[in-house]
Amino acid sequence: MNDRYEAGYGDESHGGEDQYEIVGYDDYGRPVYQQVPPRHTQQQTYDPYGQRQGYPQGGYDTGQQQPVPPAYDPYGTQNAPYDPYGNGGQAPAPGYDPYGQAATSGQQPRVTERTAHIPQQTGPGAQPQSQPHEEPGTPAPPAGPERQEAGESGEFAFAEEPDGESEDVIDWLKFTENRTERREEARRRARGRVIALGVVLALVVAGGVGYLWYDGKLPGVSSPGTGTGTTVAAGAQKRDVIVVHLHNTGTRDTSTVLLVDNTTTQRGTTVLLPNSLALSDDSGTTTTLAKSVDDDGSSGTRDQLDTVLGTDIQGTWRLDTPYLQNLVELVGNIEIDTDTDVPDPDAKKKGAAPLVHRGKAQTLSGKTAVAYATYRGPGETENAQLKRFGEVMQGALRKLSSDPSAATTTVQTLAQILDPPLTDKDLGTFLAKLADLAKGGKYQTVPLPVQSDGTLTAGTSDSVVKNILGGTAKSPDAGSAVRVAVQNATGAKGDTDKARVTLLGGGFGFIEGGTASGARSASQVVYSDPADRQNATEVAKTLGLPAGSVTKGAVSSGADVLVVLGQDYRPTTS
């Protein structure tokens, strides 16, 4: 650094130049200097080479007057006398002060005080500040050796020296700036926390609403399968359905259920189909479910069920009792509530302990599960045994793996030959989905109610066929044969078969209506829909019945026209 900018510059040791002192700081924390008037102790003639007047150069006064050599003239003025005032050797005018100070007496013209320009010190990355405004025509301060001459004009350029006070100002500015940045950062963090909290709350609310909707607990939306308040119409819901036929290899009896996976509502159901359910084959002949399984096999029965229930069954699983036993053992036994004691068929003594005990949460092995699923006690209806089979199936699903691969392995271990188009992988994947629903408490077992003649009622169509299976009780398609239900009240059993042959020959469909409780003298041809009046008239003509026998009334479900054969019926064939 240049020593001439120090606060002590300008004293005797520095050649008598002017002194400056700090009088304050500007807006940027830079020091502002002001010229200090010199202290006059003894007025001496200015000697640019530091020699005292009256002494010889190079020594002390010896008492003898020595000749004074001519002064060294670095500017080539030679014999020109030294003129400290620059006015040709003339004495200064009265009141003139060589140091720029006003005289002690007399009014002097006012001189505008000028502040020395302090060069700006810029830190890293700082932008240069604009220079203070200078009046036009003012020469720039000289540099180097001409600095002293430039000092006569009162303009100096100083390099700012850092001192304690300027550093304190800079530190204060930095502290203020850092505090502002910290406040802004705190505000940004607070806003971020509020936004994050809002997002979390929205996700929690959405997840809760989704769970309630999925579980069917939203107000106004009942659980899927009840048929009321569902957000998707029952007919528009997607279902996977497989029919299961249990064949008792000991008694040759069969039991049939439908396994339903509603992929829309995420609900599973076992629908129990009674063997008395009335079906019809392609020729229009009415039969029962049990007879269809024995006569028509898996494929024919599946098509007939689709026709009556209006559903779409994807496959048939024939499950003989030995395979049911193996299935229960593969899943590690099952646990169900039993409604009766099942005697041991192998017991040789009467009064032996039952094979299956009645009670809650009974553990059944493969053998006991088969015994319970096929048991029908004395005086019990067919539906009691069918209900037990459904409970065993649901218990096996709860123990089956929910992993499709593991479930498929279980099916393959049974070593069954499945009816096409059902494959081991298809059946395993399907059962794994039902197993997951059964474990989650989203599974139910319901019976399909039928009348004594095996036909479906309107209530059955609404509660089970429509809401669970997504179908409708059989109604004839456009252009199909008119379905005629025949009920025998003649007292002769053979009249029903004779009427069936006559109706099929006339292009009508035939439905077995059973036998009336008592004989009637007059026959009746009944229709319920006014659109079927003409069809009823044609049926009466085909059977040879009088036109007056046609009347409007109730018709059994699945039929368009009901014929009650009376004793006035005369078969046309023997």
C-alpha positions in Angstrom: 0.0 0.0 0.0 1.1 3.6 -0.5 2.2 5.2 2.8 1.1 8.7 1.7 -2.6 7.7 2.3 -2.0 6.8 5.9 -3.6 9.1 8.6 -0.2 10.4 9.7 1.0 11.4 6.2 1.9 15.0 5.8 4.0 15.7 8.9 7.6 16.7 8.9 8.9 13.2 8.3 7.1 13.0 5.0 8.4 16.1 3.4 5.7 18.5 4.7 2.8 17.4 2.5 -0.8 18.1 3.4 -2.6 15.9 6.0 -6.0 14.3 5.8 -8.3 12.9 8.4 -11.4 10.7 8.3 -14.6 12.7 8.9 -17.2 9.9 8.3 -18.4 7.2 6.0 -20.6 7.3 2.9 -23.6 5.1 2.2 -21.4 2.2 1.1 -19.3 2.2 4.3 -16.3 3.9 2.6 -14.3 6.5 4.7 -14.6 10.2 3.7 -11.4 12.3 4.2 -10.9 16.0 4.8 -7.7 18.1 4.5 -6.2 19.1 7.8 -4.6 22.6 8.0 -0.8 22.4 8.6 0.7 23.5 11.9 3.1 26.5 11.4 6.0 26.4 13.8 8.7 28.1 11.9 8.4 29.5 8.5 11.3 28.4 6.4 12.1 28.7 2.7 11.0 25.6 0.8 13.9 23.5 -0.2 12.9 20.7 -2.6 16.1 18.8 -1.7 15.8 19.0 2.0 18.8 21.4 2.6 18.7 24.2 5.1 19.4 27.7 4.0 22.6 29.3 5.2 24.6 26.1 5.4 27.1 24.8 2.9 26.2 21.7 1.1 27.9 18.7 2.5 29.1 20.1 5.9 28.6 22.4 8.8 29.3 26.0 9.2 33.0 26.5 10.1 32.7 30.2 10.7 34.1 31.1 7.3 31.8 32.1 4.6 31.9 29.5 1.8 30.8 30.1 -1.7 27.5 28.5 -2.5 27.5 26.4 -5.6 24.6 26.9 -8.0 21.6 24.8 -7.2 20.9 21.7 -9.2 18.3 22.4 -11.8 16.7 19.1 -12.9 14.5 20.9 -15.4 17.2 22.8 -17.2 16.4 26.3 -15.9 20.1 26.8 -15.0 20.5 30.4 -13.6 16.8 31.0 -13.1 16.2 31.8 -9.5 14.0 29.5 -7.5 10.5 30.8 -7.6 8.4 29.1 -5.0 5.3 31.0 -5.9 5.5 30.6 -9.7 4.9 34.3 -10.4 8.3 35.4 -11.7 10.0 36.1 -8.5 7.5 38.7 -7.3 6.3 38.7 -3.8 2.9 37.3 -3.3 0.0 39.7 -3.0 -1.1 40.6 0.5 -3.1 38.0 2.2 -1.8 35.2 -0.1 -1.4 31.9 1.7 0.8 29.3 -0.1 -1.1 26.5 1.7 -4.4 27.6 0.5 -5.6 29.0 3.8 -7.4 32.2 4.2 -5.5 35.2 5.7 -5.9 36.1 9.3 -7.3 39.5 8.4 -9.4 40.8 5.6 -12.4 39.3 3.8 -11.4 36.6 1.4 -13.5 35.1 -1.4 -15.3 31.9 -0.3 -13.7 28.8 -1.6 -15.8 25.7 -2.1 -14.5 22.8 -0.1 -13.7 19.8 -2.3 -13.8 16.2 -1.0 -11.1 13.9 -2.1 -12.2 11.1 -4.4 -11.7 7.7 -2.8 -11.4 4.8 -5.2 -14.0 2.1 -4.6 -13.0 -1.2 -3.4 -15.1 -3.9 -4.9 -15.4 -7.5 -3.6 -15.7 -10.6 -5.7 -18.7 -10.5 -8.0 -19.5 -6.8 -7.1 -20.5 -4.4 -9.8 -18.4 -1.3 -10.3 -20.0 1.9 -9.0 -20.2 5.0 -11.0 -17.7 7.7 -10.4 -18.7 11.0 -8.8 -19.7 13.7 -11.1 -16.9 16.1 -12.0 -17.3 19.5 -13.6 -16.4 19.8 -17.2 -12.9 20.9 -17.9 -11.5 19.7 -14.6 -8.3 17.8 -15.4 -7.8 14.3 -14.0 -5.3 14.0 -11.2 -1.8 13.1 -12.5 -0.1 9.9 -11.5 3.5 9.1 -10.5 5.9 12.0 -10.1 3.4 14.6 -11.0 1.2 13.8 -8.0 2.6 16.7 -6.0 1.7 19.2 -8.8 -1.7 17.7 -9.0 -2.1 18.3 -5.3 -2.1 22.1 -6.0 -5.6 21.7 -7.6 -6.9 20.0 -4.5 -7.8 16.7 -6.2 -6.4 13.4 -5.0 -7.1 9.8 -5.6 -6.7 7.5 -2.7 -6.8 3.7 -2.5 -9.1 2.8 0.3 -7.4 1.2 3.2 -9.5 -1.2 5.2 -9.8 -0.2 8.8 -11.8 -1.4 11.8 -14.8 0.9 11.3 -15.3 0.1 7.6 -15.0 -3.6 8.4 -17.7 -3.2 11.0 -20.0 -1.5 8.5 -19.4 -4.3 6.0 -20.0 -6.9 8.6 -23.3 -5.2 9.6 -24.5 -5.1 6.0 -23.6 -8.8 5.6 -25.4 -9.6 8.8 -28.5 -7.6 7.7 -28.5 -9.3 4.3 -28.1 -12.8 5.9 -30.9 -12.2 8.3 -33.2 -11.2 5.5 -32.3 -14.3 3.5 -32.9 -16.4 6.6 -36.3 -14.9 7.0 -37.2 -15.6 3.4 -35.9 -19.1 3.7 -38.0 -19.7 6.8 -41.1 -18.4 4.9 -40.3 -20.7 2.0 -40.0 -23.7 4.3 -43.2 -22.8 6.1 -45.1 -22.6 2.8 -43.5 -26.0 1.7 -44.7 -27.6 5.0 -48.2 -26.3 4.5 -48.4 -27.6 0.9 -47.0 -31.0 2.0 -49.5 -31.2 4.8 -52.3 -30.3 2.4 -51.2 -33.0 0.0 -51.0 -35.6 2.8 -54.5 -34.7 4.0 -55.9 -35.0 0.5 -54.3 -38.4 0.0 -55.6 -39.6 3.3 -59.2 -38.4 2.5 -59.1 -39.9 -1.0 -57.7 -43.2 0.4 -60.4 -43.3 3.1 -63.2 -42.6 0.6 -61.8 -45.1 -1.8 -61.6 -47.8 0.9 -65.2 -47.1 2.0 -66.4 -47.2 -1.6 -64.4 -50.4 -2.2 -65.9 -52.0 1.0 -69.4 -50.7 0.2 -69.7 -48.5 3.3 -70.3 -45.2 1.7 -73.7 -43.6 2.5 -76.2 -44.3 -0.2 -74.0 -47.1 -1.6 -74.7 -50.5 -0.2 -72.3 -53.4 -0.3 -72.0 -55.1 -3.7 -74.3 -58.1 -4.1 -77.3 -56.7 -2.3 -78.6 -55.2 -5.5 -79.6 -51.8 -4.0 -77.7 -48.6 -4.2 -74.8 -50.0 -6.2 -73.0 -47.4 -8.4 -72.9 -49.8 -11.4 -76.0 -51.5 -12.7 -76.1 -55.2 -12.0 -76.3 -56.1 -15.6 -73.2 -54.0 -16.5 -71.0 -55.6 -13.9 -68.3 -58.1 -15.0 -68.5 -61.6 -13.6 -66.5 -64.8 -14.0 -68.7 -67.9 -13.4 -67.8 -71.6 -13.2 -70.2 -74.5 -12.5 -69.1 -77.3 -10.2 -70.8 -80.7 -10.2 -70.1 -82.9 -7.1 -70.4 -86.5 -8.0 -70.9 -88.9 -5.1 -69.2 -92.0 -6.3 -70.9 -94.1 -3.6 -74.6 -93.2 -4.2 -74.3 -91.7 -7.8 -76.0 -88.5 -6.6 -74.9 -85.2 -7.8 -74.9 -81.7 -6.4 -74.3 -78.5 -8.4 -73.2 -75.0 -7.4 -72.1 -71.9 -9.3 -68.9 -70.1 -8.2 -69.2 -66.4 -9.1 -66.4 -63.8 -9.0 -67.8 -60.3 -9.5 -64.7 -58.4 -10.6 -66.6 -55.1 -10.6 -67.7 -55.2 -6.9 -64.9 -57.5 -5.7 -67.4 -60.0 -4.2 -67.5 -63.7 -4.4 -70.6 -66.0 -4.2 -71.5 -69.6 -4.2 -74.9 -70.1 -5.7 -76.6 -73.4 -4.7 -78.6 -74.9 -7.6 -81.2 -77.5 -6.5 -81.5 -80.6 -8.5 -85.2 -79.9 -9.2 -84.3 -76.8 -11.2 -86.2 -77.0 -14.5 -84.1 -76.9 -17.7 -84.9 -77.3 -21.3 -82.7 -78.8 -24.0 -82.3 -77.6 -27.6 -85.4 -79.4 -28.7 -87.4 -77.5 -26.1 -88.0 -80.5 -23.9 -88.1 -79.6 -20.2 -85.9 -81.6 -17.8 -84.4 -81.2 -14.4 -80.9 -80.2 -13.4 -80.1 -83.7 -11.9 -81.3 -85.5 -15.0 -79.4 -83.1 -17.3 -76.2 -83.8 -15.5 -76.7 -87.5 -15.9 -77.9 -87.4 -19.5 -76.4 -84.4 -21.2 -73.1 -84.2 -19.5 -71.1 -81.1 -18.6 -71.4 -79.2 -21.9 -75.1 -79.7 -22.4 -75.9 -78.8 -18.8 -73.8 -75.6 -19.0 -75.7 -74.4 -22.1 -79.1 -75.2 -20.5 -78.1 -73.2 -17.3 -77.1 -70.3 -19.5 -80.5 -70.4 -21.2 -82.5 -70.5 -18.0 -80.5 -68.1 -15.9 -79.4 -65.8 -18.6 -75.8 -65.9 -17.5 -72.5 -66.8 -19.2 -70.7 -69.8 -17.6 -67.0 -70.0 -18.6 -66.3 -73.6 -17.6 -67.4 -76.8 -15.9 -65.5 -78.4 -13.0 -66.5 -82.0 -12.3 -65.5 -82.8 -8.7 -65.8 -86.4 -7.7 -65.8 -87.0 -3.9 -62.3 -88.5 -3.9 -61.0 -85.3 -5.5 -62.8 -83.2 -2.9 -61.2 -85.2 -0.2 -57.8 -84.7 -1.7 -58.4 -80.9 -2.1 -59.3 -80.5 1.6 -56.2 -82.4 2.6 -53.9 -80.4 0.2 -55.1 -77.1 1.8 -54.5 -78.5 5.3 -58.0 -79.3 6.5 -60.8 -76.8 6.9 -62.7 -75.1 9.7 -66.4 -74.6 9.4 -69.6 -74.4 11.6 -71.5 -77.7 11.4 -75.3 -77.9 11.8 -75.7 -81.6 12.6 -73.9 -84.7 13.7 -72.8 -87.0 10.9 -72.6 -90.7 11.7 -69.6 -92.7 10.7 -70.6 -94.8 7.7 -68.0 -97.4 8.5 -69.1 -97.9 12.1 -70.1 -101.5 12.8 -72.0 -100.8 16.1 -75.0 -98.7 16.7 -74.5 -95.7 19.0 -70.9 -95.2 17.9 -69.4 -91.7 18.1 -70.3 -89.6 15.1 -67.7 -88.9 12.5 -68.6 -85.1 12.5 -69.8 -83.3 15.6 -72.2 -80.4 15.5 -70.7 -77.1 16.7 -68.8 -73.9 15.9 -65.4 -73.9 14.2 -65.2 -77.6 13.7 -62.0 -78.8 12.0 -62.7 -81.3 9.2 -60.2 -83.5 7.4 -60.6 -84.7 3.9 -62.7 -87.7 4.8 -64.9 -85.9 7.3 -65.4 -83.0 4.9 -66.7 -85.3 2.2 -69.0 -87.0 4.7 -70.4 -83.7 5.8 -70.8 -82.3 2.3 -72.8 -85.4 1.1 -74.9 -86.1 4.2 -78.7 -85.8 4.1 -80.4 -86.8 7.3 -83.7 -88.6 7.6 -86.6 -86.3 6.7 -84.3 -83.5 5.4 -84.8 -81.9 2.1 -82.3 -81.9 -0.7 -81.5 -78.2 0.0 -80.0 -79.2 3.5 -77.4 -81.4 1.9 -76.7 -78.8 -0.8 -76.1 -76.1 1.9 -73.5 -78.3 3.6 -71.7 -78.8 0.3 -71.6 -75.0 -0.2 -70.1 -74.6 3.3 -67.4 -77.1 2.6 -66.5 -75.3 -0.7 -66.3 -71.9 1.1 -64.1 -73.4 3.8 -61.7 -74.9 1.2 -61.5 -71.5 -0.5 -60.5 -69.8 2.7 -57.6 -72.3 3.1 -56.5 -72.2 -0.5 -53.6 -70.0 -1.5 -54.4 -66.6 -3.0 -51.3 -66.8 -5.2 -52.4 -67.9 -8.7 -49.2 -70.0 -9.2 -49.6 -71.8 -5.9 -53.3 -72.4 -6.5 -52.6 -73.8 -10.0 -50.0 -76.1 -8.4 -52.7 -77.4 -6.0 -55.1 -78.0 -8.9 -52.4 -79.8 -10.9 -51.7 -82.0 -7.8 -55.3 -83.2 -7.9 -54.4 -84.9 -11.3 -57.9 -84.3 -12.7 -58.9 -84.4 -16.3 -60.9 -81.2 -16.7 -63.6 -80.6 -19.2 -62.5 -78.3 -22.1 -62.1 -75.4 -22.4 -61.2 -75.2 -18.7 -57.5 -75.7 -18.0 -55.5 -76.2 -14.8 -54.1 -72.7 -15.1 -57.6 -71.1 -15.7 -59.1 -73.0 -12.8 -56.1 -72.2 -10.4 -56.2 -68.5 -11.2 -60.0 -68.4 -10.8 -59.9 -70.2 -7.4 -57.0 -67.9 -6.2 -59.2 -64.9 -6.7 -62.1 -66.4 -4.8 -59.7 -67.5 -2.1 -58.6 -63.9 -1.6 -62.2 -62.7 -1.4 -63.1 -65.5 1.1 -60.2 -64.6 3.4 -61.2 -61.0 3.3 -64.8 -61.7 4.4 -66.2 -60.7 1.0 -67.7 -64.1 0.2 -71.2 -65.5 0.7 -73.2 -68.6 0.0 -76.8 -68.3 -1.2 -79.4 -70.7 -2.5 -81.4 -70.4 -5.7 -85.0 -70.6 -4.7 -87.3 -72.6 -7.1 -91.0 -73.6 -7.0 -92.1 -77.1 -6.4 -92.1 -77.7 -10.2 -88.6 -76.4 -10.5 -89.4 -73.1 -12.1 -88.2 -69.7 -11.0 -90.3 -67.0 -9.4 -90.2 -63.3 -9.9 -88.5 -62.8 -6.5 -85.9 -65.3 -7.5 -85.1 -63.4 -10.6 -84.5 -60.2 -8.7 -82.6 -61.5 -5.7 -80.3 -64.0 -7.2 -80.5 -64.2 -11.0 -80.3 -60.5 -11.6 -78.2 -59.1 -8.8 -75.7 -62.0 -8.3 -75.6 -63.6 -11.7 -76.3 -60.5 -13.7 -78.9 -62.4 -15.9 -82.6 -62.7 -16.2 -84.9 -65.6 -16.0 -85.4 -67.2 -19.3 -87.6 -65.1 -21.7 -87.9 -66.2 -25.3 -85.6 -64.3 -27.7 -87.2 -62.6 -30.7 -88.1 -65.2 -33.3 -87.7 -68.2 -30.9 -90.4 -70.8 -30.2 -93.2 -70.0 -27.7 -92.5 -71.8 -24.5 -95.5 -73.7 -23.2 -95.7 -75.1 -19.7 -98.0 -78.2 -19.4 -99.6 -79.2 -16.1 -101.5 -82.6 -16.1 -104.9 -82.6 -14.4 -106.5 -85.4 -16.4 -105.6 -88.1 -13.9 -103.7 -90.0 -16.6 -99.9 -89.8 -16.4 -99.3 -90.5 -20.1 -101.3 -87.4 -21.3 -98.3 -85.2 -20.5 -96.0 -87.0 -22.9 -98.7 -87.0 -25.6 -99.2 -83.2 -25.2 -95.4 -82.7 -25.4 -95.1 -84.5 -28.7 -98.0 -82.5 -30.1 -96.6 -79.2 -29.1 -93.1 -79.9 -30.3 -94.6 -81.0 -33.6 -96.4 -77.7 -33.8 -93.2 -75.7 -33.3 -93.7 -74.8 -29.7 -91.4 -75.2 -26.8 -92.3 -77.6 -24.0 -91.9 -77.1 -20.2 -92.7 -79.8 -17.7 -95.3 -78.2 -15.4 -95.8 -81.2 -13.1 -99.1 -82.8 -12.0 -102.0 -80.9 -10.5 -103.2 -81.8 -7.0 -106.6 -82.9 -8.3 -108.4 -83.8 -11.6 -110.2 -81.1 -13.5 -113.0 -81.6 -16.0 -112.2 -78.7 -18.3 -108.8 -77.7 -19.7 -107.4 -74.1 -19.6 -104.9 -72.2 -21.7 -103.6 -69.2 -19.8 -101.5 -66.2 -20.8 -100.3 -63.3 -18.7 -99.0 -60.8 -21.4 -101.7 -59.5 -23.8 -99.1 -59.9 -26.5 -99.3 -63.7 -25.9 -103.0 -63.9 -26.4 -102.6 -65.0 -30.1 -100.0 -67.5 -29.1 -102.4 -69.0 -26.5 -105.1 -69.3 -29.1 -102.7 -71.2 -31.4 -101.7 -73.5 -28.5 -105.3 -74.4 -27.8 -106.0 -75.1 -31.5 -102.8 -77.3 -31.7 -103.9 -79.4 -28.7 -107.5 -79.6 -29.9 -108.9 -77.6 -27.0 -111.9 -75.2 -27.5 -111.3 -71.5 -28.0 -113.2 -70.7 -24.9 -110.5 -72.4 -22.8 -108.1 -69.4 -23.5 -108.1 -67.0 -20.6 -105.8 -64.4 -19.0 -104.1 -65.3 -15.7 -100.8 -66.1 -13.9 -98.2 -68.0 -15.8 -95.2 -69.7 -14.3 -91.8 -68.1 -14.7 -90.0 -69.0 -17.9 -93.1 -69.8 -19.8 -95.2 -67.7 -22.2 -98.3 -69.9 -22.0 -99.6 -72.3 -19.3 -101.8 -75.3 -20.3 -103.7 -77.2 -17.6 -104.9 -80.4 -19.2 -108.4 -81.4 -18.1 -110.5 -84.5 -18.7 -111.8 -82.9 -21.8 -108.4 -83.3 -23.5 -108.3 -85.8 -26.3 -104.8 -86.7 -27.4 -104.3 -86.8 -31.1 -101.7 -89.5 -30.9 -101.8 -92.9 -29.2 
